[in-house]
């Protein structure tokens, strides 16, 4: 049934107007008088049918269909009245009565203004306006229906009103009162639609733009038509008013809904060019022609045409600029955003300028409150640049909209835009941001490469600084070891050797040499001990495990060496073995000094790539995060860093300490 009604309404509307034209021709009147209403009737009927068919717009569909049928019905009844008067047919008076009264029913168009685009009033308080509107339309119908109004006499001279329940004076007064009420209702409708636009956002705001733009164009065109075509304002009104239902249909059905800004911009350019041509023509042909006393001279028309042709391009550029300013405000047009960003990126010498300029271009291009450009860096890091627009209440800000910026199929960053809640991103603005993101891929890639390089340079600087500090510590430690060795030699073997020399000088009896030989052997043992402290021969001869066990026995440490199966039989390069040995020695020494020689285990193992060893003790432990490293652990760290290894120290108060090291294997061979 709905489909039948949707198809029937436009057909009936057109048929009635064509019949009106035929009846007017039969009555000897102008055929075009009813036909000029064909665009408006067909537009209203078609839009109403589509809305009914799509179940969109609520009651707006039936209202548009009603207007689309009321106009041709009234025209056909009027045409029949003229034909009946001319040819003496019956029902002429009632036809004239119905036509004059039905004009008031067209005021139902006010309901369309009130209910657009949702089919409901703006709020519950605005429901009150609906009933006065209906009452005003009913009164507009009743005044000419119950008595003779001046328009009835003008339209149908000689025809007697069939009812005349009211006197002519009363009917005229009522008609005037209704006219004032219509003005008040129209003002209220205008206020309601302005308030609706201010409160609207998203789709509804775009819908109201379509409706308001068409209404303004129709109103301006009608005003110009009245001034320039004094005899035919009805024709201008009939030809321009169809823009309103067409725009309403586009808005409600959301067909190219967000192209309204482009439409308005082009319409403003067209209007400004039309005004320019009209002004030039009037100034030259009418103004100069009046002064010269000849307004029909072809020379003046040619001069006006030449001037328009010369100035047309300049005026068109300025008109387009003005139109864009009117439509987009301070916001740049989409083309200006893309072109401006390309120029900025091309002129940007430093990559530090690219991100702020991109954020500003995106923010200004869509009228955003805030725009952010984020570059994704390795290791989960990121660099962010933010542009902020005019201040807006944080409670009235919509959710951020994000588009990913890619380069050669790889995401390199994000463009994030935030707009007010009452002005969310349109599909056209989203497309603009996607285009901007597509163009920005190379720029963000370059910024990313620069940031990666700077990060790597900072890491290298930190490593170099750490290496310098490590070398300084090693030099300091070696100097301390040399001083300690010097002191040990001076206090031990050197003193003993001096004593032996003095005793040799005093020897008289050969039996005294036995005591000197014993003393000399003891001194030699002391020298061997010192040599082992510098680099034990056992390490070079039998490897790490044997050297560690020998040292632990000598110093009396409460430590156990646990080597993985086969580890003791493997040999490694001298630097690696020395690193393992002295790191273990230092760790054991720390246990003796700081853990009161608590029980500890030295565990050693290896795989194809590295040697892993750890020293675990049952001492009091300490808080790794709060306690700074002492000289012993720092020496271990420096040795590990020198061999490109990894050191991990874990400890908790009351739970002992674990020092774990992993050193890469440079070379290894089986022990022979």
Protein Blocks (a to p, Z undefined) as FASTA:
>chain_A
ZZmmmmmmmmmmmmmmmmmmmmmmmnopafklmmmmmmmmmmmmmmmmmmmmnoggijmm
mmmmmmmmmmmmmmmmmmmmmmmmmnopghklmmmmmmmmmmmmmmmmmmmmmmpcnlpa
fblmlmmmmmmmmmmmmmmmmmmmmpccfklmmmmghiacfklmacfklmmmmmmmmmmm
mmmmmmmmmmmmmmmmmmgghjlmmmmmmmmmmmmmmmmmmmmmmmmmmmlmmmmmmmmm
mmmmmmmmmmmnopakllmmmmmmmmmmmmmmmmmmmmmmmmmmmmmmmmnopakbfklm
mmmmmmmmmmmmmmmmmmmmmmmmmmnomaccfklmmmmmmmmmmmmmbfklmmmmmmmm
mmmmnopabdcdddddehhiacddddddddddfklcccdddddddeehiafbdcdddddf
klccdfklmmmmmmmmmmmmmmmmmmmmmmmmmmmmmmmmmmmmmmmmmmmmmmmmmmmm
mmmmmmmmmmmmmmmmmmmmmmmmmpmblklmmmmmmmmmmmmmmmmmmmmmmogfklmm
nojklmmmmmmmmnopacdddddehklmpccdfklmmmmmmmmmmmmmmmmmmnoopacd
ddddddfkbccdddddfbebpafklmccdfklmmmmmmmmmnopacdddddehiapaddd
ddddfbdcddZZ
